[in-house]
Amino acid sequence: MKQQKPLSSGPALCGAGTGGRAILRSTLTSPYGRKVRMAAHTLGLFDKIQVVPGDTRDPNDDLRVQNPLGKMPCLLTNDATLFDSRVILEYLDAQAGGARIIPADGIARYRCLTLAALADGVTDAALLMVYEGRFRDRDQVSQVWLDHQSDKIARALSALSVAPPAPEKTDVASISLACALGYLDWRKSRAWREEWPQLVAWLSRFSANEPAFNLTEQPND
């Protein structure tokens, strides 16, 4: 089986950051940025990345030039500007030699990516619940919308509790699930620990096996 070659013909992860490092536009609170930071730690690439925060609500932040959507994370290298987290993780995997956190091919690849998409959907729904309270006046907040997002989270967690990614293996699926559960704990968008004890046990095993989970923990408010 052939390994993927790095996308760059030059030194991996070069950019305009300090010491020629690539620049990761992300806050330390972003669950998607946490995915990138966790993957970079796991792949031994974190020392090649400089994290530069951004403000998605500031029209003068050059994040909107780097990513027209004005969203984080966004990785700036000498070769390209990359977004979103799924693309960046695939790039990092290639830079590390390939097939480290994403299976190279076959059904295993698509199963892994599908589990990652399901876990990302939990994060998406949790973030939409946060935004509902952040960007609307209190009397305009839609409980119907909040319940709709909460139901998405419940269905996804129920499915993941039955067939989660392997906790002893760090790949895009386990990274995405760990970051989703960590974000639920941090934002408290939806209580989950009592209802899905299988995932409590899963996260405990994963975090014990993967030091990058605790290294990338969101700061306290």
N, C-alpha and C positions, 0 to 999 in steps of 0.2 A: 504494500500500500504506500503510495507516494505521500509525502508530507507536503502541506502547503508551504509555499515560499513566502517570506515577508514581502509586503507590498512595495516597500522601498528598496531601491538598489543601493542606497547608502546606509549609514548607521541608523539603526532602528530608533524610532521615537525621538528624532531631533526636532527642535522647534526654536521659537524665539524666547523661551523662558530662561531663567537664570541657569547658567552653565550649559546652554544649548538644549535644555529639556523641552519636551512637548508641554503645551499648556492645556490644562483641563479646566474649562469654565464650569464651575459647580460650587454650590454651597455645601457645607458639611451636614446640612439637614436634609438635602435632597435624597430621597430613596433611590432614585435612578443614578444619581452621582455616586451613591454608596455602592451600587452594583459595580460601577467602573473601578472605584478605588479598591474594592474587595478583589476583583479580578486581577487588577494590577499587582496587588500584594501577592496573590496566589501564584501568579506567573513570574514573579521576580522582576517586575518592570516598574514598580512604584518609584524607585529612585530616578527614573527617567522622565517623571511627570511632575510638573509644578501646578498645584491647585490654585486657581485664581477665582475668587468669588465673583458673582454677578448679581445684578438686581433686575429681575424680569419685568418689574413695573416701572423702571426708570427709562424714559425714552432716549436719554443721552448715553446710556450704557452701550458700548460697542458690541455687546452680545447680539444686538439686533442686526448688526452688519455681519457678524460671524455666522449667525444662524437667523435667517429672515423670520423664523417663527418666534424668535426671542426666548427660546427654551433652553434649559440645561438638562443634562450635561452636553458639552460641546468640546471636542478634542481638536486642538490646533497643532498640526505637525508641519514640517517643511514640505510634505507631499500634498496634504489635503486638509480640509476642514470637515470633520466627521460628526454626525449626529444621526440618530438618537443613541440611547445606551445599548440597544441591541446591535447596532452597526459597530459601535466602538468596541464592544466585547468581542465581536468577530475579528475586528482588526487586531486587537491585542493578542488574541489566540494565534493569529497568523504570524505576528511579530515574534511570538514565543516558540515558533516552529510548527504550529498547527496541531489540531486534534488533542489539545491539552484540556480545554474546557468545553469544546464542541466536537462531538464525534465527526469524523471526516466524511462519512457517507453512509448510505444504507438507511434502513428503517430506524436504526438507533439514533441517527442524527435528527430525524423528523420527530421522533418521540420526545427527545430531549428538548427540541425547540418548541414543541407544543406545550410541554409542561412549563417551560419558561414563560410562554405567552399567557398561560392560565394564571400563573403567579403574578405576572405583570398586571393582569387584569384586576387582581385584588388591590394592587397599589393604585392603579388608575381610579378605581371606584372610591377608595379611601381618600385620595387626593381631591376628587370631585366633591366629596362631602365637606372637606376642609374649605374648598373654594366657595361652596354655597354659603357658608357662614362668613367668609372673609370679604366677599365682594357684593353681598346683598345687605340691605338694611334688615335689622332683626325682624321687623314685621313683614318682610318680603320673602323670608326664607321658606322654601317649599318642603314641607314634611313628606309629601308624596315623592319628591325627588330624592330626599335623603333615604327614605325607605327603599326606593328602587335600587339605589347604590348598595345599601346594606344587604339587600337580598342577593345581589350579584356576589358580594363577598361571601355570604353564607353558602351559596351553591358551590362556589369555587373551593372554599375551604373543606366542604364536605367531600368533594371529589378528590382533593389533594390528600385528605386524611386517609382515604382508602388506598390510594396509589401515589404516594409521594416519591420524589426522587430519592436515590440512595443517600442517606445522611453521611456515610463515610467517604463519599466521592464529591469533590468540588467541581461542579460544572455549571453551565449557564442556568440550568433548571434549579439546582440547589441554591445557587447564589440568589436567583430571583425570588425564590420562596423565602429564604432567610431574610432578605431585605424587606419583603412584603410583611412578614410577621413582625419584624423589628419596627417597621413603620406603624403598624397597628398598635403596638405597645407604646410607641412614643407619642403618637397623636391621639390615641384612644378614640379613634373614629368609630370602632366597634369592638366590644368585648369579644374575645374569642377563646381564651384559655380554658374556661370551664366547659364550653360546648365541644371543643375539639382537643381532648387530652392527648390524642395520638400525635397531634402536631406540636404540642408542648414537649412531648418526649422526643419527637423528631428534632426540634430546634435545639434541645439540650445536647443531643448526640452530635448534631452538626457543629455547634459552636465549640464543643469540646475537641472536635477533630480539626476544625479550621480556625486558626488563630486570627485570621483576617476579619472574622466577624466582630470580635471584640475590639480590634484595632480601629475599625471604622464606625464604631458606635456613634449614634447621633448625640450631640452635646445636650445637656440639660437646659431647659428654657430658663 
